[in-house]
Amino acid sequence: MSENKRIDLHMHSIYSDGELLPSEIARRCEVLGHKAIAITDHVDASNIDVASNIAKMVNDIRDNWDLEVIPGVEITHVPPKVIDRLANQARSYGAEIVVVHGETPVEPVKPGTNLKSAECPEVDIIGHPGLITEEEVQIAVDNDVSLEISARGGHSLGNGHVARLGLEYGANMVLDTDAHAPHDLIDYEFSEKVALCAGIPESELNNILKVNPEKILKKQGIF
């Protein structure tokens, strides 16, 4: 196994549609050599308070594993106009990482989601934003909102487009799994392959896989 350690800031547990308990995700990621993970289960206005349950769960396990386990949410399929409000509510409930389910070629996400996410400084990452425009990328850069390269099947179809625009506009890009099941978890070596296949130059791998996600964690006072 590579000595490099992954940071994955987009994962799902049984708190939404994932297959694993948060503690099992943590243990599996510890074995894979991760440095930090965020549990970011799906939320909308109906269950935004689940962020507090995730935060309590993380507090019970984060000190017992050889990696940082971070509570978060993925705001999913909501009207774009409520993204800012939900992001702030998620923070108040204890979410330390806020992902928004971006506009992707494989799901009917409401148009305008990428734009509203890019405009919201409380959003850390636009997850798999495969239909993002040049204007939206620039807005994300201006508001320090990161763009995700996804290892998840289907959502990864947009990786090349996201990588090209991200590199052109100097966006903070990160690579996450959007893991829902054990087979979705990957090690550092495989994440390098995903990034390269997306069109990320080898010279940028360290930034995508280490430096950029650490920027997010430092911004939120986690590292």
Residue frames as a rotation matrix with the C-alpha (Angstrom) as fourth column:
MET 1
0.577 0.817 0.000 0.00
0.817 -0.577 0.000 0.00
0.000 0.000 -1.000 0.00
SER 2
0.076 -0.507 0.858 1.16
0.395 -0.775 -0.493 3.53
0.916 0.376 0.141 -0.76
GLU 3
-0.557 -0.332 -0.761 2.56
0.830 -0.188 -0.526 5.53
0.032 -0.925 0.380 2.17
ASN 4
-0.887 0.310 0.342 0.36
-0.224 -0.937 0.270 8.42
0.404 0.163 0.900 1.05
LYS 5
-0.719 0.663 -0.206 -2.87
0.550 0.363 -0.752 8.84
-0.424 -0.654 -0.626 2.98
ARG 6
-0.504 0.627 0.594 -6.22
0.582 -0.262 0.770 9.72
0.638 0.734 -0.233 1.42
ILE 7
-0.817 0.493 -0.297 -8.59
-0.051 -0.576 -0.816 12.44
-0.574 -0.652 0.496 2.52
ASP 8
-0.727 0.658 0.195 -12.17
0.474 0.276 0.836 11.70
0.496 0.701 -0.512 1.45
LEU 9
-0.943 0.298 -0.150 -14.76
-0.106 -0.694 -0.712 14.33
-0.316 -0.655 0.686 2.29
HIS 10
-0.197 0.912 -0.359 -17.88
-0.979 -0.164 0.120 12.75
0.051 0.375 0.926 0.77
MET 11
-0.903 -0.069 -0.424 -19.24
-0.058 0.998 -0.039 9.44
0.426 -0.011 -0.905 2.14
HIS 12
-0.050 0.970 0.238 -22.63
-0.817 -0.177 0.549 8.02
0.575 -0.167 0.801 3.14
SER 13
-0.967 -0.206 0.149 -23.65
-0.253 0.710 -0.657 5.79
0.030 -0.673 -0.739 6.03
ILE 14
-0.585 0.793 -0.172 -26.89
0.755 0.609 0.243 4.17
0.297 0.012 -0.955 7.19
TYR 15
-0.482 0.410 -0.775 -28.01
0.341 -0.727 -0.596 7.66
-0.808 -0.551 0.210 8.28
SER 16
-0.056 0.541 -0.839 -29.11
-0.840 -0.480 -0.253 8.02
-0.539 0.691 0.482 4.64
ASP 17
0.832 0.460 -0.309 -28.68
-0.552 0.632 -0.543 5.53
-0.055 0.623 0.780 1.77
GLY 18
-0.175 -0.955 -0.240 -25.31
-0.888 0.258 -0.380 4.02
0.425 0.147 -0.893 2.69
GLU 19
0.457 0.314 -0.832 -24.81
-0.151 0.949 0.276 0.39
0.877 0.000 0.481 3.64
LEU 20
-0.184 -0.719 -0.670 -22.36
0.614 0.449 -0.650 0.80
0.768 -0.531 0.358 6.52
LEU 21
0.775 0.238 -0.586 -22.40
0.628 -0.397 0.669 2.07
-0.073 -0.886 -0.458 10.07
PRO 22
0.837 -0.491 0.242 -20.18
-0.404 -0.852 -0.333 5.13
0.370 0.181 -0.911 10.49
SER 23
0.425 -0.707 0.566 -17.84
-0.657 0.189 0.730 3.12
-0.622 -0.682 -0.384 12.71
GLU 24
0.451 -0.252 0.856 -17.42
0.488 0.873 0.001 0.48
-0.748 0.417 0.517 10.00
ILE 25
0.895 -0.165 0.414 -16.65
0.289 -0.492 -0.821 3.16
0.340 0.855 -0.393 7.43
ALA 26
0.683 -0.653 0.327 -14.02
-0.730 -0.630 0.266 4.53
0.032 -0.420 -0.907 9.79
ARG 27
0.344 -0.564 0.751 -12.44
-0.275 0.704 0.655 1.14
-0.898 -0.432 0.087 10.37
ARG 28
0.621 -0.083 0.779 -12.36
0.684 0.544 -0.487 0.23
-0.383 0.835 0.395 6.68
CYS 29
0.876 -0.293 0.383 -10.84
0.026 -0.763 -0.645 3.58
0.481 0.576 -0.661 5.81
GLU 30
0.585 -0.698 0.413 -8.27
-0.708 -0.190 0.680 3.20
-0.397 -0.690 -0.606 8.58
VAL 31
0.355 -0.418 0.836 -7.21
0.259 0.903 0.342 -0.12
-0.898 0.095 0.429 7.03
LEU 32
0.693 -0.032 0.720 -7.01
0.719 -0.025 -0.694 1.52
0.040 0.999 0.006 3.59
GLY 33
-0.304 -0.933 -0.193 -4.63
0.946 -0.320 0.059 4.13
-0.117 -0.164 0.980 4.99
HIS 34
0.343 0.499 0.796 -6.83
0.576 -0.781 0.241 7.21
0.742 0.376 -0.555 5.07
LYS 35
-0.808 -0.589 -0.003 -5.85
0.414 -0.565 -0.714 10.37
0.419 -0.578 0.700 6.94
ALA 36
-0.762 0.620 -0.186 -9.34
-0.243 -0.540 -0.806 11.88
-0.600 -0.569 0.562 7.25
ILE 37
-0.733 0.633 0.250 -12.91
0.566 0.365 0.739 11.16
0.377 0.683 -0.626 6.17
ALA 38
-0.797 0.597 0.089 -16.18
-0.567 -0.689 -0.452 13.06
-0.209 -0.411 0.887 6.36
ILE 39
-0.664 0.714 0.222 -19.53
0.701 0.698 -0.149 11.32
-0.261 0.056 -0.964 6.85
THR 40
-0.853 0.297 -0.430 -21.83
-0.382 -0.916 0.125 13.44
-0.356 0.271 0.894 4.66
ASP 41
-0.629 0.664 0.404 -25.25
0.664 0.729 -0.164 11.85
-0.403 0.165 -0.900 4.57
HIS 42
-0.635 0.454 0.626 -28.07
0.457 -0.433 0.777 13.17
0.623 0.779 0.068 2.38
VAL 43
-0.494 0.539 -0.682 -30.23
0.640 -0.306 -0.705 15.91
-0.589 -0.784 -0.194 3.88
ASP 44
-0.468 0.395 0.791 -32.94
0.405 -0.699 0.589 18.34
0.786 0.596 0.167 2.89
ALA 45
-0.448 0.309 0.839 -35.35
-0.648 -0.758 -0.067 20.42
0.615 -0.574 0.541 4.98
SER 46
0.562 0.796 -0.224 -37.13
-0.451 0.522 0.724 17.29
0.693 -0.306 0.653 6.22
ASN 47
0.866 -0.259 -0.427 -34.11
0.459 0.751 0.476 15.79
0.198 -0.608 0.769 8.00
ILE 48
0.379 -0.772 0.510 -31.49
-0.146 -0.594 -0.791 18.53
0.914 0.225 -0.338 8.32
ASP 49
0.519 -0.146 0.842 -31.30
-0.849 -0.209 0.486 17.81
0.105 -0.967 -0.233 12.06
VAL 50
0.964 -0.243 -0.104 -29.65
0.244 0.970 0.000 14.45
0.101 -0.026 0.995 11.25
ALA 51
0.288 -0.901 0.325 -26.47
-0.057 -0.355 -0.933 16.51
0.956 0.251 -0.154 11.19
SER 52
0.176 -0.192 0.965 -26.60
-0.945 -0.306 0.112 16.58
0.274 -0.932 -0.236 14.99
ASN 53
0.892 0.163 0.422 -26.84
-0.289 0.923 0.255 12.78
-0.347 -0.350 0.870 15.14
ILE 54
0.735 -0.677 0.023 -23.85
0.388 0.392 -0.834 12.45
0.556 0.622 0.551 12.84
ALA 55
0.133 -0.698 0.704 -21.90
-0.498 -0.661 -0.561 14.92
0.857 -0.276 -0.436 14.97
LYS 56
0.458 0.092 0.884 -22.68
-0.873 0.236 0.428 12.95
-0.169 -0.967 0.188 18.15
MET 57
0.985 -0.072 0.155 -21.74
0.101 0.978 -0.184 9.70
-0.139 0.197 0.970 16.46
VAL 58
0.505 -0.846 0.171 -18.44
0.165 -0.100 -0.981 11.12
0.847 0.523 0.089 15.24
ASN 59
0.170 -0.434 0.885 -17.58
-0.833 -0.543 -0.106 12.40
0.526 -0.719 -0.454 18.70
ASP 60
0.736 0.172 0.655 -17.96
-0.556 0.705 0.440 8.85
-0.386 -0.688 0.614 20.00
ILE 61
0.839 -0.346 0.421 -15.58
0.447 0.878 -0.170 7.28
-0.311 0.331 0.891 17.49
ARG 62
0.850 -0.484 0.207 -13.18
-0.083 -0.512 -0.855 9.94
0.520 0.710 -0.475 16.19
ASP 63
0.346 -0.754 0.558 -10.74
-0.935 -0.324 0.143 9.57
0.073 -0.572 -0.817 19.09
ASN 64
0.365 -0.126 0.923 -10.54
-0.410 0.868 0.280 5.79
-0.836 -0.481 0.265 18.77
TRP 65
0.795 -0.100 0.598 -9.24
0.544 0.552 -0.632 5.47
-0.267 0.828 0.493 15.21
ASP 66
-0.181 -0.957 -0.225 -5.99
0.550 -0.288 0.784 6.38
-0.815 0.018 0.579 13.54
LEU 67
-0.663 0.033 0.748 -7.70
0.650 -0.471 0.597 8.93
0.372 0.882 0.291 11.28
GLU 68
-0.886 0.395 -0.242 -9.81
-0.207 -0.804 -0.557 12.06
-0.415 -0.444 0.794 11.60
VAL 69
-0.533 0.804 0.263 -13.56
0.832 0.442 0.336 11.41
0.154 0.398 -0.904 11.29
ILE 70
-0.979 0.074 -0.189 -15.56
-0.056 -0.993 -0.101 14.54
-0.195 -0.088 0.977 10.49
PRO 71
-0.216 0.968 0.126 -19.33
0.648 0.239 -0.723 15.13
-0.730 -0.074 -0.679 10.69
GLY 72
-0.904 -0.067 -0.421 -20.94
-0.238 -0.741 0.627 16.58
-0.354 0.668 0.655 7.59
VAL 73
0.146 0.956 0.253 -23.93
0.107 0.239 -0.965 16.57
-0.984 0.168 -0.068 5.26
GLU 74
-0.934 -0.205 0.294 -24.72
0.323 -0.131 0.937 16.43
-0.154 0.970 0.188 1.57
ILE 75
-0.258 0.854 -0.453 -27.59
-0.314 -0.517 -0.796 18.79
-0.914 -0.063 0.401 0.77
THR 76
-0.900 -0.157 0.407 -29.44
0.200 0.681 0.704 16.85
-0.388 0.715 -0.582 -1.91
HIS 77
-0.621 0.666 0.414 -32.09
0.646 0.135 0.751 17.63
0.444 0.734 -0.514 -4.56
VAL 78
-0.120 0.571 -0.812 -33.37
0.753 -0.481 -0.449 20.79
-0.647 -0.666 -0.372 -2.88
PRO 79
0.808 0.369 0.459 -34.71
0.574 -0.671 -0.470 23.96
0.134 0.643 -0.754 -4.51
PRO 80
-0.063 -0.960 0.272 -31.61
0.768 -0.221 -0.602 26.07
0.638 0.171 0.751 -5.20
LYS 81
0.090 0.127 0.988 -32.99
-0.197 -0.970 0.143 29.07
0.976 -0.208 -0.062 -3.30
VAL 82
0.904 0.299 0.306 -32.86
-0.346 0.088 0.934 27.18
0.252 -0.950 0.183 0.02
ILE 83
0.474 -0.780 -0.408 -29.25
0.520 0.622 -0.586 25.98
0.711 0.066 0.700 -0.26
ASP 84
-0.375 -0.654 0.656 -27.83
-0.145 -0.658 -0.739 28.91
0.916 -0.372 0.152 1.71
ARG 85
0.215 0.555 0.804 -30.37
-0.900 -0.208 0.384 28.50
0.380 -0.806 0.454 4.52
LEU 86
0.962 0.182 -0.204 -29.85
-0.116 0.947 0.298 24.74
0.248 -0.263 0.932 4.77
ALA 87
0.180 -0.972 -0.153 -26.07
0.400 0.214 -0.891 25.09
0.899 0.099 0.427 4.72
ASN 88
-0.422 -0.295 0.857 -26.24
-0.537 -0.681 -0.499 27.48
0.731 -0.670 0.129 7.66
GLN 89
0.568 0.682 0.460 -28.68
-0.799 0.324 0.506 25.21
0.196 -0.656 0.729 9.50
ALA 90
0.773 -0.334 -0.540 -26.40
0.226 0.940 -0.257 22.23
0.593 0.076 0.802 8.95
ARG 91
-0.310 -0.915 0.259 -23.55
0.067 -0.293 -0.954 24.18
0.948 -0.279 0.152 10.52
SER 92
-0.170 0.304 0.937 -25.71
-0.875 -0.484 -0.001 25.02
0.454 -0.820 0.349 13.52
TYR 93
0.849 0.518 0.106 -26.46
-0.517 0.773 0.368 21.31
0.109 -0.367 0.924 13.98
GLY 94
0.481 -0.740 0.470 -22.76
-0.342 0.335 0.878 20.44
-0.807 -0.583 -0.091 14.01
ALA 95
0.828 -0.214 0.519 -21.85
0.547 0.509 -0.664 19.75
-0.122 0.834 0.539 10.39
GLU 96
0.260 -0.830 -0.494 -18.19
0.023 -0.506 0.862 20.61
-0.965 -0.235 -0.113 9.84
ILE 97
-0.903 -0.429 0.010 -18.20
0.012 -0.002 1.000 19.78
-0.429 0.903 0.007 6.12
VAL 98
0.167 0.975 -0.148 -21.06
-0.146 -0.124 -0.981 20.85
-0.975 0.185 0.122 3.83
VAL 99
-0.916 -0.307 0.257 -21.35
0.170 0.281 0.944 19.22
-0.363 0.909 -0.205 0.41
VAL 100
0.025 0.935 -0.353 -24.12
-0.607 -0.267 -0.748 20.03
-0.794 0.233 0.561 -2.06
HIS 101
-0.085 0.069 0.994 -25.27
0.552 0.834 -0.011 17.41
-0.830 0.547 -0.109 -4.58
GLY 102
-0.542 -0.259 -0.800 -24.31
-0.347 -0.798 0.493 19.13
-0.766 0.544 0.343 -7.82
GLU 103
0.573 0.699 -0.429 -25.95
-0.643 0.059 -0.763 19.06
-0.508 0.713 0.484 -11.23
THR 104
-0.499 -0.724 0.476 -24.88
-0.376 0.676 0.634 15.82
-0.781 0.138 -0.609 -12.83
PRO 105
-0.560 0.275 -0.781 -25.67
-0.805 0.043 0.592 14.09
0.197 0.960 0.197 -16.14
VAL 106
-0.741 0.215 -0.637 -27.16
0.098 0.972 0.215 11.05
0.665 0.097 -0.741 -14.38
GLU 107
-0.448 0.650 -0.613 -29.65
0.868 0.154 -0.471 12.64
-0.212 -0.744 -0.634 -11.94
PRO 108
0.053 0.578 0.815 -32.40
0.718 -0.589 0.371 15.26
0.694 0.565 -0.446 -12.41
VAL 109
-0.349 -0.253 -0.902 -30.94
0.855 -0.480 -0.196 17.86
-0.383 -0.840 0.384 -10.07
LYS 110
0.680 0.715 -0.164 -32.73
0.617 -0.678 -0.399 21.20
-0.397 0.170 -0.902 -10.26
PRO 111
0.083 -0.633 0.770 -31.01
0.795 -0.423 -0.434 23.64
0.600 0.648 0.469 -12.66
GLY 112
0.444 -0.027 0.896 -29.41
-0.296 -0.948 0.118 26.47
0.846 -0.317 -0.429 -10.73
THR 113
0.980 -0.073 -0.186 -28.06
0.198 0.457 0.867 24.17
0.022 -0.887 0.462 -8.01
ASN 114
0.171 -0.984 0.054 -24.44
0.970 0.159 -0.186 24.54
0.175 0.085 0.981 -9.13
LEU 115
-0.134 -0.190 0.973 -24.82
0.273 -0.951 -0.148 28.33
0.953 0.245 0.180 -9.29
LYS 116
0.675 0.474 0.565 -26.41
-0.375 -0.439 0.816 28.73
0.635 -0.764 -0.119 -5.86
SER 117
0.850 -0.440 -0.289 -23.85
0.522 0.630 0.575 26.36
-0.071 -0.640 0.765 -4.33
ALA 118
-0.044 -0.918 0.393 -21.00
0.896 -0.211 -0.392 28.34
0.443 0.335 0.832 -5.88
GLU 119
0.002 0.126 0.992 -22.45
-0.021 -0.992 0.126 31.55
1.000 -0.021 0.001 -4.46
CYS 120
0.862 0.467 0.197 -22.67
-0.226 0.006 0.974 30.21
0.454 -0.884 0.111 -0.90
PRO 121
-0.063 -0.976 0.207 -19.47
-0.707 -0.103 -0.700 30.51
0.705 -0.190 -0.684 1.19
GLU 122
0.059 0.140 0.988 -20.94
-0.912 0.411 -0.003 28.08
-0.407 -0.901 0.152 3.76
VAL 123
0.979 0.200 0.028 -20.70
-0.163 0.866 -0.473 25.33
-0.118 0.459 0.881 1.13
ASP 124
0.173 -0.967 0.188 -17.36
-0.386 0.109 0.916 23.53
-0.906 -0.231 -0.354 1.15
ILE 125
-0.849 -0.485 0.212 -17.74
-0.084 0.519 0.851 21.30
-0.522 0.704 -0.481 -1.91
ILE 126
0.207 0.840 -0.502 -20.05
-0.925 0.001 -0.380 21.03
-0.319 0.543 0.777 -4.90
GLY 127
-0.204 -0.269 0.941 -20.29
-0.184 0.955 0.233 17.27
-0.961 -0.126 -0.245 -5.29
HIS 128
-0.539 -0.120 0.834 -19.84
0.640 0.586 0.498 15.88
-0.548 0.802 -0.239 -8.82
PRO 129
0.126 0.610 -0.783 -20.91
-0.056 -0.783 -0.619 19.13
-0.990 0.122 -0.064 -10.57
GLY 130
-0.359 -0.462 0.811 -20.67
0.623 0.529 0.577 17.61
-0.695 0.712 0.098 -14.05
LEU 131
0.227 0.524 0.821 -22.88
0.952 -0.295 -0.075 20.22
0.203 0.799 -0.567 -15.77
ILE 132
0.322 -0.149 -0.935 -21.10
0.538 -0.784 0.310 23.24
-0.779 -0.603 -0.172 -14.29
THR 133
0.831 0.015 0.556 -20.49
0.495 -0.475 -0.728 26.28
0.253 0.880 -0.402 -16.51
GLU 134
-0.201 -0.948 0.245 -17.44
0.722 -0.313 -0.617 28.49
0.662 0.053 0.748 -16.85
GLU 135
-0.086 0.243 0.966 -19.26
-0.348 -0.916 0.199 31.33
0.934 -0.319 0.163 -15.07
GLU 136
0.868 0.487 0.093 -20.19
-0.274 0.316 0.908 29.05
0.413 -0.814 0.408 -12.17
VAL 137
0.452 -0.795 -0.404 -16.62
0.819 0.550 -0.166 27.82
0.354 -0.255 0.900 -11.82
GLN 138
-0.415 -0.618 0.668 -15.38
0.320 -0.786 -0.528 31.40
0.852 -0.006 0.524 -11.57
ILE 139
0.292 0.604 0.742 -18.02
-0.577 -0.507 0.640 32.17
0.762 -0.615 0.201 -8.92
ALA 140
0.919 -0.004 -0.393 -16.95
0.258 0.761 0.595 29.08
0.297 -0.649 0.701 -6.97
VAL 141
-0.040 -0.999 -0.021 -13.34
0.821 -0.021 -0.570 30.28
0.569 -0.040 0.821 -7.11
ASP 142
-0.321 -0.048 0.946 -14.36
-0.139 -0.986 -0.097 33.74
0.937 -0.163 0.310 -5.90
ASN 143
0.450 0.627 0.636 -16.26
-0.745 -0.130 0.654 32.24
0.493 -0.768 0.409 -2.93
ASP 144
-0.544 -0.787 0.292 -13.67
-0.829 0.448 -0.335 29.57
0.132 -0.424 -0.896 -2.06
VAL 145
0.462 0.713 0.528 -16.08
-0.657 0.675 -0.337 26.72
-0.596 -0.191 0.780 -2.87
SER 146
-0.577 -0.801 0.157 -14.35
-0.534 0.516 0.670 23.54
-0.618 0.303 -0.726 -4.03
LEU 147
0.334 0.596 -0.730 -15.28
-0.936 0.304 -0.181 21.34
0.114 0.744 0.659 -7.00
GLU 148
0.151 -0.193 0.970 -15.32
-0.507 0.827 0.244 17.57
-0.849 -0.528 0.027 -6.74
ILE 149
-0.321 -0.239 -0.917 -13.78
-0.829 0.539 0.150 14.98
0.458 0.808 -0.370 -9.04
SER 150
0.322 0.635 0.702 -15.85
-0.894 0.448 0.004 11.88
-0.312 -0.629 0.712 -8.30
ALA 151
-0.819 -0.573 -0.035 -14.83
-0.565 0.794 0.224 8.23
-0.101 0.203 -0.974 -8.15
ARG 152
-0.316 0.787 0.530 -18.49
-0.139 0.514 -0.846 7.18
-0.939 -0.341 -0.053 -8.18
GLY 153
-0.773 0.087 0.628 -19.90
0.589 0.465 0.661 5.43
-0.235 0.881 -0.411 -11.23
GLY 154
0.263 0.879 0.398 -22.22
0.956 -0.292 0.014 7.63
0.129 0.377 -0.917 -13.28
HIS 155
0.899 0.052 -0.436 -21.27
0.195 -0.936 0.292 10.88
-0.393 -0.347 -0.851 -11.59
SER 156
-0.003 -0.998 -0.059 -17.71
0.223 -0.058 0.973 10.36
-0.975 -0.010 0.223 -12.82
LEU 157
0.211 0.136 0.968 -18.94
0.965 0.130 -0.229 10.90
-0.157 0.982 -0.104 -16.40
GLY 158
0.918 0.209 0.337 -18.57
0.277 -0.947 -0.165 14.63
0.284 0.245 -0.927 -15.81
ASN 159
0.577 -0.724 -0.378 -15.05
0.510 -0.043 0.859 14.46
-0.638 -0.688 0.345 -14.40
GLY 160
-0.230 -0.738 0.635 -13.27
0.967 -0.098 0.236 15.48
-0.112 0.668 0.736 -17.59
HIS 161
0.228 0.431 0.873 -15.38
0.534 -0.805 0.258 18.62
0.814 0.408 -0.414 -17.98
VAL 162
0.983 0.152 -0.107 -14.98
0.166 -0.452 0.876 19.57
0.084 -0.879 -0.470 -14.31
ALA 163
0.350 -0.929 -0.124 -11.23
0.697 0.170 0.696 18.96
-0.626 -0.330 0.707 -14.39
ARG 164
-0.189 -0.423 0.886 -10.72
0.937 -0.347 0.034 21.00
0.293 0.837 0.462 -17.56
LEU 165
0.442 0.430 0.787 -12.60
0.232 -0.903 0.362 24.04
0.866 0.023 -0.499 -16.27
GLY 166
0.958 -0.087 -0.273 -11.18
0.266 -0.081 0.961 23.68
-0.106 -0.993 -0.054 -12.79
LEU 167
0.079 -0.995 0.060 -7.64
0.892 0.098 0.441 23.74
-0.444 0.018 0.896 -14.09
GLU 168
-0.150 -0.100 0.984 -8.39
0.789 -0.612 0.058 26.64
0.596 0.785 0.170 -16.42
TYR 169
0.436 0.459 0.774 -9.90
-0.023 -0.854 0.520 28.83
0.900 -0.245 -0.362 -13.71
GLY 170
-0.589 -0.786 0.186 -7.71
-0.239 -0.050 -0.970 27.73
0.772 -0.616 -0.158 -10.80
ALA 171
0.459 0.840 0.289 -10.51
-0.618 0.069 0.783 26.09
0.638 -0.539 0.551 -8.81
ASN 172
-0.496 -0.497 0.712 -9.80
-0.855 0.424 -0.299 24.20
-0.154 -0.757 -0.635 -5.61
MET 173
0.306 0.586 -0.750 -10.56
-0.712 0.664 0.229 20.64
0.632 0.464 0.620 -6.75
VAL 174
-0.371 -0.341 0.864 -10.74
-0.832 0.536 -0.145 17.56
-0.413 -0.773 -0.482 -4.55
LEU 175
-0.405 0.212 -0.889 -11.28
-0.525 0.742 0.416 13.88
0.748 0.636 -0.189 -5.28
ASP 176
-0.432 0.373 0.821 -13.93
-0.806 0.249 -0.537 12.04
-0.405 -0.894 0.193 -3.27
THR 177
-0.997 0.028 0.073 -15.60
0.052 0.935 0.352 8.65
-0.058 0.355 -0.933 -3.54
ASP 178
-0.257 0.964 0.067 -19.22
-0.940 -0.265 0.213 9.50
0.223 -0.008 0.975 -2.68
ALA 179
-0.876 -0.219 -0.430 -19.02
-0.175 0.975 -0.139 6.01
0.450 -0.046 -0.892 -1.14
HIS 180
0.091 0.949 0.301 -22.27
-0.937 -0.021 0.350 4.21
0.338 -0.314 0.887 -0.32
ALA 181
0.976 0.218 -0.004 -20.94
-0.212 0.952 0.220 0.65
0.052 -0.214 0.975 0.09
PRO 182
0.520 -0.827 0.215 -17.68
0.028 0.268 0.963 -1.17
-0.854 -0.495 0.162 0.90
HIS 183
0.182 -0.478 0.859 -16.76
0.906 0.420 0.042 -1.63
-0.381 0.771 0.510 -2.75
ASP 184
0.829 0.162 0.535 -16.86
0.403 -0.837 -0.370 2.16
0.387 0.522 -0.760 -3.27
LEU 185
0.827 -0.552 -0.109 -13.93
-0.215 -0.489 0.845 2.78
-0.520 -0.675 -0.523 -0.93
ILE 186
0.801 -0.589 0.106 -10.56
0.303 0.247 -0.920 3.24
0.516 0.770 0.377 -2.62
ASP 187
0.410 -0.756 -0.510 -6.94
0.749 -0.040 0.662 3.63
-0.521 -0.654 0.549 -1.59
TYR 188
0.282 -0.359 -0.890 -4.54
-0.194 -0.930 0.314 6.41
-0.940 0.084 -0.332 -2.53
GLU 189
-0.742 -0.643 0.191 -3.09
0.017 0.266 0.964 4.58
-0.671 0.718 -0.187 -5.52
PHE 190
-0.347 0.687 0.638 -6.51
0.926 0.357 0.119 4.08
-0.146 0.632 -0.761 -7.10
SER 191
0.584 0.565 -0.583 -7.47
0.503 -0.815 -0.287 7.69
-0.637 -0.126 -0.760 -6.45
GLU 192
-0.292 -0.758 -0.583 -4.41
-0.236 -0.534 0.812 8.75
-0.927 0.374 -0.023 -8.44
LYS 193
-0.839 0.007 0.544 -5.70
0.473 0.504 0.723 6.69
-0.269 0.864 -0.426 -11.38
VAL 194
0.200 0.979 0.051 -9.15
0.936 -0.175 -0.305 8.31
-0.290 0.109 -0.951 -11.15
ALA 195
0.433 -0.093 -0.896 -7.59
0.061 -0.989 0.132 11.77
-0.899 -0.112 -0.423 -11.20
LEU 196
-0.647 -0.747 -0.154 -5.33
-0.159 -0.065 0.985 10.97
-0.745 0.662 -0.077 -14.14
CYS 197
-0.615 0.486 0.620 -8.24
0.774 0.523 0.357 9.51
-0.151 0.700 -0.698 -16.12
ALA 198
0.468 0.807 -0.360 -10.16
0.730 -0.583 -0.357 12.74
-0.498 -0.096 -0.862 -15.48
GLY 199
0.541 -0.341 0.769 -7.38
0.586 -0.502 -0.636 14.69
0.603 0.795 -0.071 -17.16
ILE 200
0.954 -0.297 0.051 -5.60
-0.232 -0.615 0.754 15.94
-0.192 -0.730 -0.655 -14.06
PRO 201
0.434 -0.864 -0.256 -1.86
-0.411 0.063 -0.909 16.27
0.802 0.500 -0.328 -14.88
GLU 202
0.376 -0.374 -0.848 0.50
0.674 0.738 -0.027 14.17
0.636 -0.561 0.530 -12.80
SER 203
-0.663 -0.704 0.254 2.05
0.387 -0.613 -0.689 17.41
0.641 -0.358 0.679 -11.50
GLU 204
-0.377 0.617 0.691 -1.31
-0.668 -0.698 0.259 18.32
0.642 -0.364 0.675 -9.92
LEU 205
0.080 0.469 -0.880 -2.02
0.213 0.854 0.474 15.03
0.974 -0.226 -0.032 -8.16
ASN 206
-0.640 -0.387 -0.664 -0.57
0.706 0.045 -0.707 16.14
0.304 -0.921 0.244 -4.83
ASN 207
-0.929 0.333 0.162 -2.74
-0.360 -0.914 -0.186 19.25
0.087 -0.231 0.969 -4.88
ILE 208
-0.159 0.940 -0.302 -5.95
-0.618 0.144 0.773 17.39
0.770 0.309 0.558 -5.74
LEU 209
0.280 0.275 -0.920 -5.43
0.247 0.905 0.346 14.55
0.928 -0.324 0.186 -3.27
LYS 210
-0.130 -0.425 -0.896 -3.65
0.964 0.155 -0.214 16.26
0.230 -0.892 0.390 -0.37
VAL 211
-0.913 -0.398 -0.090 -3.18
0.408 -0.881 -0.241 20.02
0.016 -0.257 0.966 -0.44
ASN 212
-0.643 0.696 0.318 -6.67
-0.305 -0.614 0.728 21.06
0.702 0.371 0.608 -1.55
PRO 213
0.319 0.796 -0.515 -8.70
0.320 0.420 0.849 18.89
0.892 -0.436 -0.121 0.87
GLU 214
-0.226 -0.464 -0.856 -6.38
0.969 -0.020 -0.245 19.99
0.097 -0.886 0.454 3.69
LYS 215
-0.922 -0.048 0.384 -7.20
0.084 -0.993 0.078 23.60
0.377 0.104 0.920 2.76
ILE 216
-0.018 0.996 0.082 -10.86
-0.174 -0.084 0.981 22.86
0.985 0.003 0.175 3.39
LEU 217
0.406 0.156 -0.901 -10.12
0.721 0.551 0.420 21.24
0.562 -0.820 0.111 6.73
LYS 218
-0.622 -0.680 -0.389 -7.88
0.782 -0.511 -0.356 24.10
0.043 -0.526 0.850 7.82
LYS 219
-0.703 0.437 0.561 -10.51
-0.121 -0.851 0.511 26.64
0.701 0.291 0.651 6.77
GLN 220
0.379 0.923 -0.069 -13.01
-0.177 0.146 0.973 24.91
0.908 -0.356 0.218 9.06
GLY 221
0.098 -0.429 0.898 -10.50
-0.951 -0.305 -0.042 24.67
0.292 -0.850 -0.438 11.91
ILE 222
0.954 0.295 0.041 -10.28
-0.297 0.926 0.234 20.88
0.031 -0.235 0.971 11.74
PHE 223
0.486 -0.871 -0.073 -6.57
0.811 0.481 -0.333 20.63
0.325 0.103 0.940 10.88
